[in-house]
Amino acid sequence: MKHYLLLLLSFIILGCSNKEQTLPTNLAQEITKTTIPKTEFDYLNGFYDDDLDLALTVFKEACTKSIKKDMFKEVCENSQYYNNGQIFFTKYFTPKVLVSNSGDKGLITGYFEPLLYGSRIKDEIYKYPVYKTPKDLITIKNKKRYPNFKRLRYKAKIKNGKYIPYDSREEIEKSNNFEIICYVSDPIDLFFMQIQGSGRVQLNNGETINIGYADQNGRKYFAIGKHLIDEGYLTKEEVSLQSIKEFLESNPSKMQDIMNLNESYVFFHESPNSATGSLNVPLIAKRNIAVDRNYIPLGMPVFLETFNPKTKEPINKLVVAADTGGAIKGEIRADYFMGFGKEAKELAGLMKEEGRLHMLIPKI
C-alpha cells in the first residue's frame, strides 16, 4: 500500500508529459531562502547595485602602494586575477560596520580639486604665493626623545641648536623667505586649496599646472566655520564652503585674521599628476575617501552609506581609503572626494551628511 501511494504521489508531481515543470512561486522562494543563506554583504544597502567592477579597478590601483602592508599583501596579489568585483570582494573580504560610543553613524563631508588662476610672475592681479616646502622645515625622526612634538606632527625647525615649533600660518604669511611655485589671484581660494590638499592652477600664459600636497607645518587644523558659528556670523545649518567664502569676501578687514585662526599651513609641489592622496595614487572622483588612519588603514575598501547633499538621494558606494586630512578625525569620519569642476566644488562645499562606514576587512 505504501508503495502504491508513493507511486501515485510521484505521478501527480511529475505528470504524464515530458514538459519542464515549474514550482509554485512561494515554494521556489522558500527553497531559495533555504538553500542560499544570506551573507554579510546582503545587509549593505545597495551593495550589489554598485559598480563593483570599477571599485575593483580603484582597489587594484591602491594596491600598488598598500600591498606593502601584510594585511593587504595576499588580497592585492589575488586581485590581479579578477575582473569581476562582486566575486572578488565577497570572496576575499568580510564587511564590518564601524561603531563609536554614539552609535554607527558619523559625519561625511566632501572635498574636491579646485581650479585657481595664476602666473609665474607676481603682478597686481596675481600676488598671492603658492609656496614650496621650506628648506628649514624638519620632520623629527627620533619621536621617543621628543614626545612633546607629537601634537605638532613632529614638525620643527632649529633655532640656537634646539628644535622649536615651525612657524604658524600668520608667521608664514608675513615672511617672504620661501621658494614659490606661482602666484594666484585669490587668497581665499588659496586658503581652501590648502584645505583640499591639491588643485590646479591655470596660468595666464594658457598653461595649466597640477599643484600637489608636499608637506605641512605641523600646526593643528582649526575649522574657521566653527568660529563663524560661535561668533554668530553663521548658523550651523548655513555653514558651507560657499557661505564661508562669501563671508570672507564681504568682510575683507576680518578675512586675514579669521584665516590665521587656522594655524595649519600646507606647502605644495608642482606635480605631473592631478589630485593625489596620502596613499600616493591618483584620486578617483566618488571612489576615494580621506580617513583617520587611527581607525581606517590607507588602502582599505570601505562601503559608504550616506546622502547627496543637494538631492538627499542615497549614496551607496564601495570606495577606497586613499587620503588623510587635518580635519578628518574619529572612528566614523570620512571626506568623500568629489573630483574636479564646478559640480564637484558645489557638492563638496555642501556635503556634511550623516553616514555609515563598513570596512571590508581582508580574510587572512
C-alpha positions in Angstrom: 0.0 0.0 0.0 2.8 2.4 0.9 4.5 1.7 -2.5 1.2 2.4 -4.3 0.8 5.8 -2.5 4.4 6.8 -3.3 3.9 5.9 -7.0 0.7 7.9 -7.1 2.4 11.0 -5.5 5.2 10.8 -8.0 2.7 10.7 -10.8 0.9 13.8 -9.5 4.1 15.8 -9.2 5.9 14.7 -12.4 2.8 14.4 -14.5 2.4 12.4 -17.7 4.3 14.7 -20.1 8.0 15.4 -20.6 7.4 19.2 -20.3 9.6 21.1 -17.8 7.7 21.5 -14.5 7.6 24.9 -12.7 7.4 25.1 -8.9 4.8 27.4 -7.4 6.4 30.9 -6.8 6.1 30.8 -3.0 7.6 27.3 -2.8 10.5 28.4 -5.1 11.2 31.4 -2.9 11.1 29.2 0.2 13.6 26.7 -1.4 15.9 29.7 -2.4 15.8 31.0 1.2 16.7 27.6 2.5 19.5 26.7 0.1 21.1 30.2 -0.4 21.7 31.7 3.1 22.3 35.5 3.3 25.8 36.7 3.7 27.0 39.9 5.5 27.1 41.7 2.1 23.3 41.3 1.8 22.9 43.7 4.7 24.8 46.6 3.0 22.3 48.9 1.4 22.7 48.9 -2.4 26.0 46.9 -2.4 25.0 44.7 -5.3 23.7 47.7 -7.3 27.1 49.5 -7.2 29.6 49.3 -10.0 31.8 46.8 -8.2 34.0 46.2 -11.2 35.0 49.9 -11.1 35.6 49.6 -7.4 37.9 46.7 -8.1 39.9 48.8 -10.6 40.3 51.5 -8.0 41.3 48.9 -5.4 44.0 47.5 -7.7 45.4 51.0 -8.2 45.6 51.4 -4.4 47.3 48.0 -4.2 50.4 49.4 -5.9 51.1 51.1 -2.6 49.1 49.2 0.1 50.5 45.8 -0.9 53.5 46.6 1.3 51.2 46.1 4.3 50.8 42.5 5.5 47.1 42.6 5.7 46.7 43.6 2.0 49.5 41.5 0.5 47.5 38.4 -0.3 44.3 40.1 -1.5 46.3 42.5 -3.6 48.1 39.7 -5.3 44.9 37.8 -5.9 43.1 40.9 -7.2 45.2 40.7 -10.4 43.4 37.5 -11.4 39.9 39.1 -11.1 37.8 41.4 -13.3 34.5 40.7 -11.6 34.3 42.9 -8.5 31.3 41.2 -6.9 33.0 37.8 -6.9 36.3 39.2 -5.7 35.1 41.3 -2.8 32.6 38.8 -1.5 35.2 36.0 -1.6 38.2 37.8 0.0 36.6 40.3 2.4 34.3 40.5 5.4 32.3 43.7 6.0 32.5 45.3 9.5 30.5 48.4 10.3 32.4 51.0 12.3 30.8 51.9 15.6 31.6 54.7 18.1 30.3 55.5 21.6 27.4 57.3 20.0 26.4 54.6 17.5 27.1 53.5 14.0 26.6 56.9 12.2 29.1 59.7 11.8 29.9 62.7 9.7 30.6 62.5 6.0 32.0 65.7 4.4 33.3 66.2 0.8 36.4 67.7 -0.8 37.4 68.4 -4.4 40.2 69.5 -6.7 39.9 73.3 -7.1 40.9 75.5 -10.1 42.8 78.7 -9.3 44.1 81.3 -11.7 47.7 82.4 -11.6 51.0 83.5 -13.0 54.7 82.6 -12.7 55.4 86.3 -12.2 53.9 88.5 -9.5 51.8 91.5 -10.5 48.8 93.5 -9.3 46.4 90.6 -10.1 48.5 87.6 -9.3 50.2 88.4 -6.0 49.4 85.5 -3.5 52.3 83.0 -3.5 51.9 79.2 -3.6 54.9 78.0 -1.5 57.2 75.0 -1.9 58.3 73.1 1.2 60.7 75.3 3.2 64.3 74.1 3.4 64.3 74.7 7.2 61.2 72.5 7.8 62.3 69.4 9.6 60.5 66.1 10.4 61.8 64.8 13.7 62.9 61.2 13.4 63.6 60.3 17.0 60.0 60.5 18.2 60.6 58.9 21.6 63.1 61.6 22.5 60.8 64.4 21.6 57.3 63.4 22.7 56.2 67.0 23.1 56.3 67.4 19.3 53.6 64.7 18.7 50.9 67.4 18.8 52.9 69.1 16.1 53.2 66.0 13.9 56.9 66.1 14.7 57.4 69.1 12.5 60.0 71.6 13.7 62.9 73.9 12.8 66.2 74.5 14.6 66.9 77.7 16.5 70.0 78.1 18.6 70.7 74.3 18.3 67.3 73.3 19.5 64.0 72.1 17.9 61.2 74.6 18.1 57.7 74.5 16.6 57.6 75.5 13.0 56.0 78.9 12.0 52.2 79.4 12.2 50.1 80.5 9.3 50.4 84.1 10.4 54.2 84.0 10.7 54.5 82.3 7.3 52.2 84.8 5.6 54.4 87.7 6.9 57.6 86.1 5.7 59.0 86.1 2.2 61.8 83.5 2.6 60.1 80.6 0.7 60.5 79.3 -2.8 57.5 80.0 -4.9 55.7 77.8 -7.5 53.5 80.6 -8.8 51.2 83.4 -7.7 47.4 83.2 -7.7 44.7 85.8 -7.8 42.6 84.9 -4.8 43.8 84.4 -1.2 40.6 82.7 -0.1 40.8 80.2 -2.9 44.5 79.6 -1.9 43.4 79.0 1.7 40.8 76.5 0.6 43.3 74.7 -1.8 45.4 74.1 1.3 42.4 72.5 3.0 41.6 70.4 -0.1 45.3 69.3 -0.3 45.8 69.8 -4.0 44.5 71.7 -7.0 45.1 73.0 -10.5 46.3 76.5 -11.5 45.5 77.9 -14.9 48.4 80.3 -15.7 47.9 83.5 -17.7 50.1 82.0 -20.5 47.5 79.4 -21.2 49.3 76.6 -19.3 47.6 74.6 -16.6 49.7 73.0 -13.8 48.9 70.5 -11.2 49.6 71.5 -7.6 50.1 68.6 -5.2 50.5 68.3 -1.4 54.1 68.3 -0.3 54.2 69.0 3.4 52.6 70.8 6.4 53.9 73.0 9.2 52.7 70.7 11.9 50.2 73.0 13.4 46.7 71.7 14.2 43.9 72.3 11.8 41.2 74.7 13.0 37.8 74.9 11.3 37.1 78.6 10.8 33.5 77.7 10.1 33.2 76.8 13.8 34.5 80.3 14.7 31.9 81.9 12.5 29.2 79.9 14.2 30.5 80.7 17.7 30.6 84.5 16.8 27.1 84.4 15.4 28.0 85.2 11.8 26.6 82.0 10.5 24.4 79.3 11.8 25.4 75.6 11.9 22.9 74.9 9.1 24.3 77.7 6.9 28.0 76.8 7.2 29.5 75.5 3.9 32.5 76.3 1.8 30.3 78.7 -0.2 28.9 80.6 2.8 32.4 80.9 4.4 33.9 82.2 1.2 31.0 84.7 0.8 31.5 85.9 4.4 35.3 86.4 4.0 34.8 88.2 0.7 32.2 90.5 2.2 34.4 91.2 5.3 37.9 91.9 3.9 39.0 93.6 7.1 38.3 90.4 9.1 39.5 88.0 6.4 43.2 87.5 7.2 42.6 87.4 11.0 40.0 84.7 10.6 42.1 82.6 8.3 45.0 83.0 10.7 43.0 81.2 13.3 43.7 78.1 11.3 47.5 77.9 12.1 47.9 74.9 9.8 49.7 75.7 6.6 50.2 73.4 3.6 53.2 73.5 1.2 52.9 72.2 -2.3 55.0 70.9 -5.2 54.3 71.0 -9.0 53.1 67.6 -9.9 52.7 65.7 -13.2 49.5 64.2 -11.9 46.1 65.6 -10.9 44.9 65.2 -7.3 46.9 62.6 -5.5 46.1 61.4 -1.9 48.2 60.3 1.0 48.5 56.8 -0.5 50.3 58.5 -3.3 48.0 57.2 -6.0 45.7 59.5 -8.2 42.4 60.1 -6.6 39.2 58.9 -8.5 36.1 61.0 -8.2 33.5 59.5 -6.0 35.6 56.4 -5.4 38.1 57.6 -2.8 37.8 58.9 0.7 40.1 60.6 3.2 40.0 59.0 6.6 41.6 59.0 10.1 44.4 56.4 9.9 44.0 55.6 13.6 40.8 53.8 12.6 40.9 53.0 8.9 44.2 51.9 7.2 45.0 53.5 3.9 44.2 51.1 1.1 41.2 49.7 2.9 38.0 49.2 0.8 35.1 50.9 2.6 31.4 50.7 1.8 30.0 54.1 2.2 26.3 54.8 3.0 25.3 58.4 3.0 23.3 61.0 1.1 23.7 63.5 -1.7 23.7 67.0 0.0 21.5 68.5 -2.8 19.0 65.8 -3.7 19.2 63.8 -0.5 19.2 60.7 -2.6 21.2 57.7 -1.1 24.9 57.4 -1.9 25.8 53.7 -1.5 29.3 53.1 -2.9 32.3 50.9 -2.4 35.3 53.4 -2.1 38.9 53.1 -1.1 40.6 55.0 1.7 43.5 56.7 -0.1 43.9 60.1 1.7 44.0 61.8 5.1 43.3 65.3 6.3 43.8 67.5 9.4 40.0 67.8 9.9 39.3 64.1 9.4 39.4 62.8 13.0 37.3 60.0 14.5 36.1 56.4 14.0 33.1 57.2 11.7 34.5 60.1 9.8 35.3 60.4 6.1 35.9 63.1 3.5 34.3 62.0 0.2 36.4 63.0 -2.9 34.0 64.7 -5.4 36.5 65.2 -8.2 37.3 68.3 -10.3 34.9 71.0 -11.7 32.0 73.2 -10.7 29.7 70.4 -9.8 32.3 68.8 -7.6 33.0 72.1 -5.9 29.3 72.7 -5.2 28.7 69.2 -3.8 31.9 69.2 -1.7 31.1 72.6 -0.3 27.6 71.5 0.8 28.5 68.0 2.0 28.0 67.4 5.7 25.8 64.4 5.8 25.3 61.6 8.3 26.6 58.2 7.2 27.8 54.7 7.9 31.2 53.2 7.1 31.7 49.5 6.6 35.3 48.4 6.4 35.9 45.4 4.1 38.5 43.5 6.1 40.6 41.0 4.2 40.2 37.4 5.1 43.7 36.4 6.2 
